[in-house]
Amino acid sequence: MAIDEIQLLATHLLGGAPCLPTVADAVVGTSTIHGRGLFSTRARGAGEVLCVLDGQIVDVAAFPGVVDTLEWNALDPSRLLVRGIRTSYGYINHSVSPNVAIDGDGRTMRTCEAVPAGGEFTMDYLAQPVPAGYRESDEGRRLG
């Protein structure tokens, strides 16, 4: 399933909404970084918890296709926390100077610096313990 198909499925299942709202007080909007992004509707302080991520724990070796087709975050290099439908988390764009990070538990997402109202949430995707080969993939090279 391609990214466009996932987007279409999410929009269909969610009655026209672009995603499940997993980050409170945030909206999806046009990003100057890449396509669409996730923006805060209120000022946030450094260290504020944005959400606790959920999903299905998937072994990358057993199901390598999820890396390129579904929304995920890495728990460790061999296990991903995978979501089958788009969430607002999935709209956070990559930055080497992020204002959001995922804690060592692989689930708790928080601001790592203050974010003003209207500010775009960003995170360093490669700061996660991504699977072997991800950095060398087309996506990983684009980010690096």
C-alpha positions in Angstrom: 0.0 0.0 0.0 1.5 3.3 -1.0 1.4 6.5 1.1 -1.4 8.0 -1.2 -3.5 4.9 -0.6 -3.0 5.2 3.2 -4.0 8.8 3.0 -7.1 7.9 1.0 -8.0 5.1 3.4 -7.6 7.4 6.4 -9.7 10.1 4.9 -12.5 7.6 3.9 -12.5 5.9 7.3 -12.4 9.2 9.3 -15.2 10.9 7.4 -13.0 13.4 5.6 -10.6 14.1 8.4 -6.9 13.8 7.4 -6.0 11.8 10.5 -6.8 10.7 14.0 -6.1 13.6 16.4 -3.4 12.2 18.7 -1.9 15.6 19.7 -4.3 17.9 21.4 -4.5 21.5 20.4 -2.8 20.9 17.1 -3.9 21.2 13.4 -2.6 19.9 10.1 -1.6 22.7 7.7 0.6 23.6 4.8 4.2 23.4 5.7 7.2 25.2 4.3 9.3 22.2 5.2 7.5 19.5 3.3 3.9 19.3 2.1 1.7 19.4 5.2 2.8 19.6 8.8 1.4 19.6 12.3 1.1 23.0 14.0 0.4 23.9 17.6 -2.7 26.1 18.3 -1.3 27.3 21.6 2.1 28.1 23.1 3.9 25.1 24.6 6.7 25.0 27.1 9.8 22.9 26.8 9.3 19.4 28.2 5.5 19.4 27.7 4.1 15.9 26.9 2.2 16.0 23.5 1.0 12.5 23.5 1.8 8.9 24.3 2.0 6.9 21.0 0.3 3.6 20.6 0.1 0.9 17.9 1.1 -2.6 17.2 4.6 -3.8 18.0 6.0 -5.3 14.8 9.2 -7.2 14.3 11.0 -5.5 11.3 12.8 -8.8 10.3 9.4 -10.6 10.0 7.6 -7.8 8.3 10.1 -5.4 6.6 7.4 -3.9 4.3 5.9 -1.9 7.1 8.9 0.5 7.1 8.0 1.8 3.7 4.2 1.6 3.9 2.8 2.4 7.3 3.2 5.1 10.0 5.6 4.0 12.7 8.1 5.0 15.3 11.1 2.9 16.4 11.1 1.2 19.8 14.5 -0.2 19.0 16.3 -1.2 15.7 14.3 -4.4 15.4 10.8 -3.4 16.7 8.5 -0.7 15.5 5.3 0.7 17.0 3.1 0.6 13.9 -0.2 2.4 13.3 -2.5 1.2 10.5 -4.3 4.5 10.1 -2.8 8.0 9.8 -2.5 10.0 13.1 -1.6 13.6 13.6 1.8 12.4 14.8 2.4 11.3 11.3 2.4 14.9 10.0 5.3 16.0 12.1 8.1 16.9 9.7 11.8 16.1 10.0 14.3 18.7 11.2 17.9 18.5 12.3 16.9 21.2 14.8 13.8 19.7 16.2 11.4 21.0 18.8 9.8 17.6 19.6 11.4 14.3 20.6 10.3 10.8 21.7 11.5 9.7 25.1 13.6 6.6 25.5 10.5 4.5 26.1 9.7 4.9 22.4 6.2 6.1 23.2 6.1 9.4 25.0 6.4 12.4 22.7 7.3 15.8 24.2 8.5 19.2 23.3 12.3 19.6 23.7 12.0 23.4 23.4 9.2 25.9 23.6 6.8 26.0 20.6 4.9 29.2 20.0 1.2 29.2 19.1 1.1 28.6 15.3 4.6 27.0 15.4 5.2 23.8 13.4 6.2 20.7 15.4 9.4 19.1 14.0 11.5 16.1 15.1 14.7 14.5 14.0 13.5 11.1 12.6 17.0 9.8 12.7 17.3 10.3 16.4 15.1 7.3 16.9 16.7 3.8 17.0 15.7 3.2 13.4 16.0 -0.2 11.8 19.2 -1.3 10.1 19.2 0.0 6.5 16.7 2.8 7.1 19.5 5.4 7.0 20.6 4.0 3.6 17.1 3.9 2.2 15.8 6.6 -0.1 13.9 8.1 2.7 16.8 8.0 5.1 19.2 9.5 2.6 16.7 12.3 1.9 16.6 13.1 5.7 20.3 12.8 6.3 
